[in-house]
Amino acid sequence: MVRIDPQLVDTAALLKQAAIAVDESAANLRDYLGRIENDPARLDAVETQLAGLERLKRKYGTTVDQILAFLAQVKQQIDEVENASERRQQLEKELAGVAAHYEKLADELSEKRRDAATRLAKQVEHELKSLAMSRTQFQIVVTQGTWTTSGRDVIEFLVSPNVGEAMRSLDRVASGGELSRLSLALKTVVGSSQQDQAMLTLVFDEVDAGVGGAAAASVGKRLKQLSRSSQVICVTHLAQIAGFANHHYVVLKREKKGRTTTEVEELSFEDRAREIGRMLSGEKITPEALKQAEQLIQAGSS
């Protein structure tokens, strides 16, 4: 084609160069192939290894990292089993250290509780004097018990309501009225130790249980004193206590449109006198009861 058309001279030169490059590449490939060793056994080994890896992935994880993590976990478990004796000794040593630290903290806490129990018992006995229980002895005993997250102490309240009687557990010897007044004394003492006394709210539900006469009046007076420094909410059925209230609310049940509703109403002075009179005489309010109710209110307001 060059003899026919001289314009193809350059193209012929390019083709010659390409032919040289192809010949050199062919020689390199022949040399490369000559260095490759055909090892069917090695190929089988690699394929077997890949197949085993796939089986491991199906059983122990989807990635190689997960398989290796599982392997490390199993090795650790085997090591713990093989070295169980050494591990047990280590744990026993750690346990002894923790136990000693617990004992130290528990002893410190017990000492603080015994000191606080002595002070609290004296304060409660002093408070009981204003609740017509001046001869009552009150004691708080702190003994050791089982370990708990709050220490190892067992707290027991002991009381002797009358002179000459042995100290016994509060739940075994106290009557309903005594228990109510002891509860009031405890709440009063604990409440008085609060820093923000003006913000304190004390709730007494049925504190008059088993109380009557002079004891009820003593309870009412103490509640009145508490109300000067704290908000006191008291649920009571005794006129002697209700007469000391600054605000008297009555809880009523009414039937409206076939349904029973509960309402709370604040009473005026006249309504208070009638309600306290009802507490004294029952549903039929007598003039004597009404007069006595007014006297209770006046005495409680002074």
Secondary structure in CASP SS format (residue, H / E / C, confidence):
PFRMAT SS
TARGET T0000
AUTHOR 0000-0000-0000
METHOD secondary structure of the structure
MODEL  1
M C 1.00
V C 1.00
R C 1.00
I C 1.00
D C 1.00
P H 1.00
Q H 1.00
L H 1.00
V H 1.00
D H 1.00
T H 1.00
A H 1.00
A H 1.00
L H 1.00
L H 1.00
K H 1.00
Q H 1.00
A H 1.00
A H 1.00
I H 1.00
A H 1.00
V H 1.00
D H 1.00
E H 1.00
S H 1.00
A H 1.00
A H 1.00
N H 1.00
L H 1.00
R H 1.00
D H 1.00
Y H 1.00
L H 1.00
G H 1.00
R H 1.00
I C 1.00
E C 1.00
N C 1.00
D C 1.00
P H 1.00
A H 1.00
R H 1.00
L H 1.00
D H 1.00
A H 1.00
V H 1.00
E H 1.00
T H 1.00
Q H 1.00
L H 1.00
A H 1.00
G H 1.00
L H 1.00
E H 1.00
R H 1.00
L H 1.00
K H 1.00
R H 1.00
K H 1.00
Y H 1.00
G C 1.00
T C 1.00
T C 1.00
V H 1.00
D H 1.00
Q H 1.00
I H 1.00
L H 1.00
A H 1.00
F H 1.00
L H 1.00
A H 1.00
Q H 1.00
V H 1.00
K H 1.00
Q H 1.00
Q H 1.00
I H 1.00
D H 1.00
E H 1.00
V H 1.00
E H 1.00
N C 1.00
A H 1.00
S H 1.00
E H 1.00
R H 1.00
R H 1.00
Q H 1.00
Q H 1.00
L H 1.00
E H 1.00
K H 1.00
E H 1.00
L H 1.00
A H 1.00
G H 1.00
V H 1.00
A H 1.00
A H 1.00
H H 1.00
Y H 1.00
E H 1.00
K H 1.00
L H 1.00
A H 1.00
D H 1.00
E H 1.00
L H 1.00
S H 1.00
E H 1.00
K H 1.00
R H 1.00
R H 1.00
D H 1.00
A H 1.00
A H 1.00
T H 1.00
R H 1.00
L H 1.00
A H 1.00
K H 1.00
Q H 1.00
V H 1.00
E H 1.00
H H 1.00
E H 1.00
L H 1.00
K H 1.00
S C 1.00
L C 1.00
A C 1.00
M C 1.00
S C 1.00
R C 1.00
T C 1.00
Q E 1.00
F E 1.00
Q E 1.00
I E 1.00
V E 1.00
V E 1.00
T E 1.00
Q E 1.00
G E 1.00
T E 1.00
W E 1.00
T E 1.00
T C 1.00
S C 1.00
G E 1.00
R E 1.00
D E 1.00
V E 1.00
I E 1.00
E E 1.00
F E 1.00
L E 1.00
V E 1.00
S E 1.00
P C 1.00
N C 1.00
V C 1.00
G C 1.00
E C 1.00
A C 1.00
M C 1.00
R E 1.00
S E 1.00
L H 1.00
D H 1.00
R H 1.00
V H 1.00
A C 1.00
S C 1.00
G H 1.00
G H 1.00
E H 1.00
L H 1.00
S H 1.00
R H 1.00
L H 1.00
S H 1.00
L H 1.00
A H 1.00
L H 1.00
K H 1.00
T H 1.00
V H 1.00
V H 1.00
G H 1.00
S H 1.00
S C 1.00
Q C 1.00
Q C 1.00
D C 1.00
Q H 1.00
A H 1.00
M H 1.00
L C 1.00
T E 1.00
L E 1.00
V E 1.00
F E 1.00
D E 1.00
E C 1.00
V C 1.00
D C 1.00
A C 1.00
G C 1.00
V C 1.00
G C 1.00
G H 1.00
A H 1.00
A H 1.00
A H 1.00
A H 1.00
S H 1.00
V H 1.00
G H 1.00
K H 1.00
R H 1.00
L H 1.00
K H 1.00
Q H 1.00
L H 1.00
S H 1.00
R C 1.00
S C 1.00
S C 1.00
Q E 1.00
V E 1.00
I E 1.00
C E 1.00
V E 1.00
T C 1.00
H C 1.00
L C 1.00
A H 1.00
Q H 1.00
I H 1.00
A H 1.00
G C 1.00
F C 1.00
A C 1.00
N C 1.00
H C 1.00
H C 1.00
Y E 1.00
V E 1.00
V E 1.00
L E 1.00
K E 1.00
R E 1.00
E E 1.00
K E 1.00
K C 1.00
G C 1.00
R E 1.00
T E 1.00
T E 1.00
T E 1.00
E E 1.00
V E 1.00
E E 1.00
E E 1.00
L C 1.00
S C 1.00
F H 1.00
E H 1.00
D H 1.00
R H 1.00
A H 1.00
R H 1.00
E H 1.00
I H 1.00
G H 1.00
R H 1.00
M H 1.00
L H 1.00
S H 1.00
G C 1.00
E C 1.00
K C 1.00
I C 1.00
T C 1.00
P H 1.00
E H 1.00
A H 1.00
L H 1.00
K H 1.00
Q H 1.00
A H 1.00
E H 1.00
Q H 1.00
L H 1.00
I H 1.00
Q H 1.00
A H 1.00
G H 1.00
S H 1.00
S C 1.00
END
